[in-house]
Amino acid sequence: MSVTLEIPADVLAALPIPEKEREGYLLLEIACGLYGRDVLSLGKAAELAGLSKIAFGQEIGRRDIARHYTEAELEADLAYARGE
């Protein structure tokens, strides 16, 4: 399933973004917004934005969007780092 958004031409024209970059720009904005509201995981938001997890993580860092990272994830990462 996919969703098509209808954005009025005058709204698109108001974006100070080159036409060929608009789709990617809008997808990134949506992905960052949904991730920031804890609606999408980092992986799914990165997928929506068309970026790797690392690149998306760097982007949310530039935007000062807090990374969603639970204590359970920290414990799992520490155990992995210890070779457990």
Rosetta silent file (secondary structure, phi, psi, omega in degrees, C-alpha in Angstrom):
SEQUENCE: MSVTLEIPADVLAALPIPEKEREGYLLLEIACGLYGRDVLSLGKAAELAGLSKIAFGQEIGRRDIARHYTEAELEADLAYARGE
SCORE:     score description
SCORE:     0.000 S_00000001
   1 L     0.000  142.093  174.972    0.000    0.000    0.000 S_00000001
   2 L  -137.382  163.117 -178.912    1.169    3.503   -0.698 S_00000001
   3 L  -123.159  136.493  175.195   -0.280    6.960   -0.156 S_00000001
   4 L  -109.703  126.914  177.880   -0.253    9.838   -2.589 S_00000001
   5 L   -97.344  133.808  175.819   -0.396   13.331   -1.148 S_00000001
   6 L   -96.852  112.495  178.774   -2.011   16.098   -3.139 S_00000001
   7 L  -112.982  123.290 -177.629   -0.113   19.320   -2.504 S_00000001
   8 L   -55.597  142.698 -177.437   -1.481   22.412   -4.214 S_00000001
   9 H   -57.059  -37.454 -178.912    0.763   23.784   -6.962 S_00000001
  10 H   -69.217  -29.179  176.439    0.949   27.208   -5.311 S_00000001
  11 H   -70.849  -45.569  177.269    2.194   25.606   -2.081 S_00000001
  12 H   -60.147  -41.613 -179.800    4.863   23.660   -3.970 S_00000001
  13 H   -64.419  -26.561 -179.476    5.858   26.793   -5.852 S_00000001
  14 H   -76.998  -15.171  178.944    6.304   28.588   -2.529 S_00000001
  15 L   -71.806  127.930  178.615    8.959   26.086   -1.421 S_00000001
  16 L   -82.681   48.281 -177.004   12.430   27.553   -1.881 S_00000001
  17 L  -125.194  134.804  175.949   13.635   24.129   -3.037 S_00000001
  18 L   -54.871  141.899 -174.677   14.572   23.184   -6.609 S_00000001
  19 H   -52.124  -41.019 -177.435   11.729   21.218   -8.188 S_00000001
  20 H   -70.427  -14.644 -179.402   13.794   18.045   -8.609 S_00000001
  21 H  -101.948   -5.366 -173.037   14.633   18.021   -4.866 S_00000001
  22 H   -63.699  -44.499 -177.818   11.116   18.668   -3.506 S_00000001
  23 H   -60.595  -48.799  178.608    9.940   15.090   -3.154 S_00000001
  24 H   -61.869  -39.666  178.577   13.016   14.040   -1.177 S_00000001
  25 H   -61.891  -47.492 -178.727   12.833   17.188    0.921 S_00000001
  26 H   -66.277  -39.953  177.595    9.184   16.592    1.811 S_00000001
  27 H   -63.463  -39.722  177.591    9.749   12.918    2.602 S_00000001
  28 H   -64.419  -42.705  178.969   12.629   13.858    4.912 S_00000001
  29 H   -62.116  -43.280  178.906   10.496   16.463    6.658 S_00000001
  30 H   -64.685  -45.600 -179.282    7.672   13.977    7.176 S_00000001
  31 H   -60.909  -44.709  179.474   10.065   11.282    8.396 S_00000001
  32 H   -64.760  -41.417  178.739   11.743   13.619   10.889 S_00000001
  33 H   -63.415  -44.118 -179.885    8.401   14.854   12.171 S_00000001
  34 H   -69.297  -37.785  177.150    7.016   11.359   12.658 S_00000001
  35 H   -66.798  -44.610 -179.088   10.205   10.140   14.308 S_00000001
  36 H   -60.816  -27.633  178.568   10.314   13.198   16.575 S_00000001
  37 L   -93.633    6.627  178.637    6.761   12.441   17.719 S_00000001
  38 L    62.493   32.804  176.964    7.704    8.787   18.351 S_00000001
  39 L   -90.808  -36.023  178.050    5.292    7.598   15.658 S_00000001
  40 L  -118.542  147.413  173.100    7.971    5.853   13.555 S_00000001
  41 L   -71.553  166.632  178.294   11.084    3.982   14.618 S_00000001
  42 H   -59.170  -43.427 -178.784   14.461    5.224   13.460 S_00000001
  43 H   -63.301  -44.256 -179.612   14.650    2.436   10.873 S_00000001
  44 H   -70.914  -37.529  177.517   11.211    3.082    9.412 S_00000001
  45 H   -65.679  -40.432  176.968   11.724    6.852    9.410 S_00000001
  46 H   -61.827  -42.144  178.344   15.059    6.379    7.640 S_00000001
  47 H   -61.213  -45.277  178.825   13.341    4.140    5.091 S_00000001
  48 H   -60.565  -40.437 -179.026   10.645    6.768    4.486 S_00000001
  49 H   -76.526  -12.466 -178.002   13.309    9.445    4.015 S_00000001
  50 L    75.210   29.726 -178.767   15.295    7.206    1.657 S_00000001
  51 L  -120.985  161.503  170.876   18.377    7.362    3.901 S_00000001
  52 L   -71.864  163.427  177.700   20.505    4.844    5.739 S_00000001
  53 H   -60.686  -38.770  179.913   19.969    4.614    9.492 S_00000001
  54 H   -64.115  -48.252 -179.248   23.326    6.309   10.028 S_00000001
  55 H   -63.665  -39.371  178.695   22.516    9.196    7.671 S_00000001
  56 H   -67.575  -40.721  176.354   19.061    9.627    9.206 S_00000001
  57 H   -59.055  -39.814  176.929   20.572    9.562   12.689 S_00000001
  58 H   -65.748  -38.831  179.699   22.961   12.319   11.646 S_00000001
  59 H   -65.304  -45.537  179.583   20.051   14.327   10.232 S_00000001
  60 H   -67.081  -29.491  174.611   17.982   14.121   13.409 S_00000001
  61 H   -64.118  -43.584  177.826   21.116   15.109   15.334 S_00000001
  62 H   -62.026  -28.841 -178.377   21.495   18.241   13.192 S_00000001
  63 L   -92.833    3.448 -178.233   17.873   19.048   13.954 S_00000001
  64 L    57.813   36.905  174.615   18.263   18.462   17.710 S_00000001
  65 L   -91.328  124.124 -177.493   15.633   15.721   17.651 S_00000001
  66 L   -63.383  137.640  177.288   16.163   13.447   20.639 S_00000001
  67 L   -77.610  133.567  178.030   17.067    9.868   19.813 S_00000001
  68 L   -83.670  110.232 -174.410   14.581    7.333   21.166 S_00000001
  69 L  -145.887  111.046 -175.469   16.729    4.937   23.129 S_00000001
  70 L   -85.833  165.486  175.635   15.365    2.893   26.010 S_00000001
  71 H   -62.363  -36.525  178.450   17.241    1.423   28.962 S_00000001
  72 H   -62.623  -40.655  177.520   16.504   -2.046   27.572 S_00000001
  73 H   -65.974  -39.105  177.275   18.181   -1.100   24.280 S_00000001
  74 H   -61.893  -47.230  179.384   21.168    0.276   26.197 S_00000001
  75 H   -60.217  -42.614  178.792   21.497   -2.944   28.186 S_00000001
  76 H   -63.361  -42.523  178.503   21.279   -5.021   25.007 S_00000001
  77 H   -65.237  -40.688  178.843   23.948   -2.868   23.327 S_00000001
  78 H   -66.167  -40.504  177.367   26.241   -3.104   26.355 S_00000001
  79 H   -62.750  -42.207  178.017   25.802   -6.884   26.487 S_00000001
  80 H   -62.165  -42.589 -179.442   26.624   -7.099   22.781 S_00000001
  81 H   -64.417  -31.659  178.515   29.711   -4.927   23.283 S_00000001
  82 L   -81.515   -5.383  179.613   30.843   -7.259   26.080 S_00000001
  83 L    83.941   20.099 -179.013   30.391  -10.237   23.743 S_00000001
  84 L   -90.089    0.000    0.000   27.436  -11.650   25.636 S_00000001
